[in-house]
C-alpha cells in the first residue's frame, strides 16, 4: 500500500520531476505534488511524495530528512490525514 510523505521547506523553484528523481534514491515514487498558490501559481514551499510501500517511505525519511535540497533543509514526515475545517 502506498505511503504518503509530507515534504516541507521546499525551495519555491522545486519542480515535481526533480523531486521524483531525488526521492527515487529511497525507492519507487508513486506520485509527487508540489502545493501551489491558486492566485500566483507559485509553490507554497511544501508538497507530498507518495512512495510505493511503508518501508520505502521510512527509507526516504531516514535518507533525506534534514538534508539540503536546492539550498534548503528538507523536513520530511509521514503525512497526516487532511482535517476538515468546514470551508468547503
Buried (B, 14 or more C-beta within 10 A) or exposed (E): EBBBBBBBEBBEEBEBEBBBEBBBEBBEBBEBBBEEEEEEEEBEBBBBBBBBBEEBBBBBBEBBBEEEBBEBEBEBEEBEEEEEEEEE
